[in-house]
Amino acid sequence: MSPRTRSTALTAVVVLAVLLAGRPAAAQTAFGVRWYGEVRSPAPPRTLALGGISAVLPWGDESASPGTENPALAAFGDQVVFGFTWELGRLSGDYPDGTGTLWQTGPRHMGLTASLGRGLALQVGLLGLTTSDFEIHTDNVVLDDIPVQLDYLGTGGLNAAAFGVAWRSPQGRLAAGAALDMVFGSVKQEWRVDFEPSGYLDTADRLQRQHRGERVRLGLQAVPLAPLRVGASVTLPTTLDVDLVYDSDGVGADTLSSGLELGSALNLSAGYALNDLWSAYFDWRSESWDTARWTDPPTSPAGIGTASGGLDVLRPEWGVGIGVERRARPLDEQATLLDALPLRLGVRFGGLYAPDLNGGEVGTWSVNLGTGFFWGRRRLAWSDLALQYGRRTGADGWSESFWRIQIGLTGGEKWFQPTQR
């Protein structure tokens, strides 16, 4: 097999899509990064530190930060609340076909929530959904007696402009919301063949995918008992329009268009106030990645394609998160700096939709830590910090590690206090 043929075959193996099905509390794996890119971690940072809770409002003095998965939580914001999250993260692994590294850096989310009175609120925002800034380099292989290294590079990502509306009852015991996400973004990928020892670099194969579409999120939160909150959110099935532009020096340029059908995602969360300082949280999430299908399965310029577009290998994804939080102690009880800061700890584990190289399940776990503090005496703005470290392991024994840091800033004019606190 010539290097050119080998490079074209790699293009056929790569499924021509970056998939979306909501924002899971756990990110994707480089076991599948060559196909799907990396779905970014949840926002805001406080929910990440508590194990990735997504559908219930944490206990405490803060309002619901813009960017929460459950659109109903926007109803518990102050009159005007803004939020911004910045993220830095790295995923790396040593795989059967080479080493891979993926970086996540830059703004994760920004948004604004405005109360309209009578329990109604509006929310707008911009969210970073995926990133494809990664590099995978194989170990040296021999093709036609020529030593080569295969490189796979990616840039870009998908984003969403979110528009939501929420309502809460006068006592705050029930809230409901809906949000429409306008998904857009472009992902570019490039396959290189590095010939050794000549140093010749073949950059013949390039793929650009342009995405556009809409998705709908619905959510509820209820307070059946004073110290208990339960919430649920669902992302409805949708179809994205995808334009795929493939360019090869040997084959020529080709533009394909198709619809990408995505399944639903369901989140269930609960929070319980143990006392005035301590609270505990539980989160469960499931996503129907196994139902993803192309409306018109794409093929390579050489006509290589499958009936399902390669999506039949996907699995349903699931995740469980558990978190505890100790809020800042009252001023007269603060003896150390830690007493003045909230302390958050969470763990999360689950199974990813992307299989390992042998088609087995990829398990994941992470440990999360976090804190936060107010700005100024009037306490009109606050920052949250979250740290995460985790590993993912396939049934074939190959594993990877990841870490990320999230910093959030939230604040606004507190013209009145929401009913539920």
Buried (B, 14 or more C-beta within 10 A) or exposed (E): EEBBEBBBEBBBEBBBBBBBBBBBBBBBBBBBBBBBBBBBBBBBBBBBBBBBBBBBBBBBEBBBBBBBBBBBBBBBBBBBBBBBBBBBBBBBBEBEBBBBBBBBBEEBBBBBBBBEEEBBBBBBBBBBBBBBBBBBBBEEBEBEEBEBBBBBBBBBBBBBBBBBBBBBBEEBBBBBBBBBBBBBBBBBBBBBBBBEEEEEEBBBBBBBBBBBBBBBBBBBBBBEEEEEBBBBBBBBBBBBBBBBBBBBEBBEEBEBEBBBBBBBBBBBBBBBBEEEBBBBBBBBBBBBBBBBBBEEBBBBBBEEBBEBBBBEBBBEBBBBBBBBBBBBBEEEEEEEEEBBBBBBBBBBBBBBBBBBBEEBBBBBBBBBBBBBEBEEEEEBBBBBBBBBEBBBBBBBEBBBBBBBBBBBBBBBEBEEEBBBE
